[in-house]
Amino acid sequence: MSPAEIVSLAPIVFGAGLALFLTLAIVHLVRYVRATPAMRLSIRQAGRIRRGWSRLAPMAGLSVVDRKPTVMAQISQELSTDKTRKIEPRTLIPTIKVTPDEYGVIVRAKCLPKVSLEEFQKASNYLADAWGCVRVSVTPAKKPGQVVIRAVREDPLAVKTTHVPTGLPPEHITHWHLGLDEYARDAVVDLANVPGITLAGLPGYGKTSAVNKFICDFAPSPLVQFGGLDGKVSMIEESDYAAVADRLFRFVGNDLHEANRFLKDMVDLRRRRVKLVRTVFGSANMWHKGPREDWPLIVLFVDEAQAYLREIKARDEKSRELAALVAENGRLLAELVAQGRSVGMITIPITQKPTGDALPTAIRDIAPVALSFAQRSTDAAVAALGEDIRNWDDMNPVNLQGSTYVGVLVMSNPHGPGYIRVRTPYVADADAAQIAQQTAHLTRDPAALLNAFDSGPNLSKAA
Ligand SMILES: Nc1ncnc2c1ncn2[C@@H]1O[C@H](COP(=O)(O)OP(=O)(O)OP(=O)(O)O)[C@@H](O)[C@H]1O
């Protein structure tokens, strides 16, 4: 191609570049105009962070000086007429990619020698101030050599949210989406291989709403069946579970005899499942291939669990009989919480304060997942979340007392040591009732489903 031809192409190249620039500008503008007000704030914030990064990074100690001249710098010095010119050392700063979202920004940064996770973590308070954020967290990225900086403008824990159930089956049958943590990250309990979850918290802080969300999220799936015991009522109409009654395969109130029968039936079901699990799934663990419609995950809520387990002191005959029932309930619950894992049974004891008098430690301490809304004392917090909570003052649910933190719970950090705080959304009874009615046709008695396997011919079909 001759020089003249190249020059003649210049306007075309320039025009294409301009068109591309204008297209990108329009795409960004449309995205900005259509965004929510919070998202617009984040988009502007992301722009400021990008523009200010080269000045801020060295001031925050996130830069490194490279004294060795590059090959290009050496060549340029060789060619220069000014032989006195020195090659200045270069200040390197981590390259970043900024993504805005409703709560703030996510910054992905490439580490440099001596500027890695630890240095970013040390600088996090400074970054929060400089970016006008309430909180900044730094975690390792999935890609080696990178970190993720999460910056939130408003405290997600302090903003109440609501969840309107979609009525669609969950994407992952093992993911219980509790809400958002303090960095607006999804807080998820992984249900696979979990036999028991304890749920605690002062009255009126959101336990029922969390259970409603659980049921609403999983009710549209035939792979999950729910049972409920509620120790504070005599019949379901009076219970927090009235709204979801249509989606429960069985419900029992505060009658100790009935509760005992229900728990015995569940233990019996567990033992029957243990006998059949290899034949049906080809292994001793249902989670390798299940759950399935004919072998659903069974979730048993035991609300006001202390009502079934409370020590009975009087010595008359009736009291002795009730005391024996209570002791047996404790054993049955302990068996479910300890051994339901491999056959797909999750038991969720719910109580306000899970100290030993309310929930025997033999049950409480074997549940692998513990969740707690606000607690009144550190003893109660320790009972709810384990001894380690004493080492994490900020996370202690004692600090969650007060109306601002209704709906906020504490759980173990699924990504590392310590705990996280989670803003759970409010789920109205009316929405829960609607989902339960819409999905009532999916309710099955899991014991009856198992009969089909016991009776032989279906076994080969299932296996
Ligand atoms: N996640 C939430 N976000 C905002 N408000 C909530 C949330 N959960 C509950 N609330 C408010 O608190 C009230 C009581 O909640 P809920 O019935 O879930 O408490 P609870 O812990 O189950 O109480 P109890 O131990 O008495 O059964 C609700 O009616 C609602 O107004």
The ligand as an SDF file (V2000), in Angstrom:
LIG
                    3D

 31 33  0  0  0  0  0  0  0  0999 V2000
  -36.3970   -9.3490   58.1550 N   0  0  0  0  0  0  0  0  0  0  0  0
  -37.1630   -8.3790   58.6470 C   0  0  0  0  0  0  0  0  0  0  0  0
  -37.0290   -7.1200   58.2330 N   0  0  0  0  0  0  0  0  0  0  0  0
  -37.7820   -6.1520   58.7550 C   0  0  0  0  0  0  0  0  0  0  0  0
  -38.7240   -6.3270   59.7000 N   0  0  0  0  0  0  0  0  0  0  0  0
  -38.9040   -7.5720   60.1420 C   0  0  0  0  0  0  0  0  0  0  0  0
  -38.1300   -8.6630   59.6500 C   0  0  0  0  0  0  0  0  0  0  0  0
  -38.5310   -9.7770   60.2540 N   0  0  0  0  0  0  0  0  0  0  0  0
  -39.4820   -9.4120   61.1120 C   0  0  0  0  0  0  0  0  0  0  0  0
  -39.7240   -8.1000   61.0520 N   0  0  0  0  0  0  0  0  0  0  0  0
  -40.7020   -7.3510   61.8520 C   0  0  0  0  0  0  0  0  0  0  0  0
  -40.7250   -7.8970   63.1430 O   0  0  0  0  0  0  0  0  0  0  0  0
  -41.9920   -8.4690   63.4260 C   0  0  0  0  0  0  0  0  0  0  0  0
  -41.8210   -9.7730   64.1900 C   0  0  0  0  0  0  0  0  0  0  0  0
  -41.1160  -10.6730   63.3650 O   0  0  0  0  0  0  0  0  0  0  0  0
  -41.1810  -12.2760   63.5650 P   0  0  0  0  0  0  0  0  0  0  0  0
  -42.5650  -12.6980   63.8470 O   0  0  0  0  0  0  0  0  0  0  0  0
  -40.5170  -12.8830   62.3870 O   0  0  0  0  0  0  0  0  0  0  0  0
  -40.3150  -12.4180   64.8770 O   0  0  0  0  0  0  0  0  0  0  0  0
  -39.9510  -13.7450   65.6820 P   0  0  0  0  0  0  0  0  0  0  0  0
  -38.5070  -13.6720   65.9710 O   0  0  0  0  0  0  0  0  0  0  0  0
  -40.4440  -14.9230   64.9550 O   0  0  0  0  0  0  0  0  0  0  0  0
  -40.7610  -13.5510   67.0250 O   0  0  0  0  0  0  0  0  0  0  0  0
  -41.3360  -14.7050   68.0090 P   0  0  0  0  0  0  0  0  0  0  0  0
  -40.1650  -15.2950   68.7260 O   0  0  0  0  0  0  0  0  0  0  0  0
  -42.2230  -13.9240   68.9230 O   0  0  0  0  0  0  0  0  0  0  0  0
  -42.0780  -15.6860   67.1450 O   0  0  0  0  0  0  0  0  0  0  0  0
  -42.6590   -8.6480   62.0810 C   0  0  0  0  0  0  0  0  0  0  0  0
  -44.0480   -8.5740   62.1670 O   0  0  0  0  0  0  0  0  0  0  0  0
  -42.0840   -7.5300   61.2670 C   0  0  0  0  0  0  0  0  0  0  0  0
  -42.8130   -6.3230   61.5120 O   0  0  0  0  0  0  0  0  0  0  0  0
  1  2  1  0
  2  3  1  0
  2  7  2  0
  3  4  2  0
  4  5  1  0
  5  6  2  0
  6  7  1  0
  6 10  1  0
  7  8  1  0
  8  9  2  0
  9 10  1  0
 10 11  1  0
 11 12  1  0
 11 30  1  0
 12 13  1  0
 13 14  1  0
 13 28  1  0
 14 15  1  0
 15 16  1  0
 16 17  2  0
 16 18  1  0
 16 19  1  0
 19 20  1  0
 20 21  2  0
 20 22  1  0
 20 23  1  0
 23 24  1  0
 24 25  2  0
 24 26  1  0
 24 27  1  0
 28 29  1  0
 28 30  1  0
 30 31  1  0
M  END
$$$$
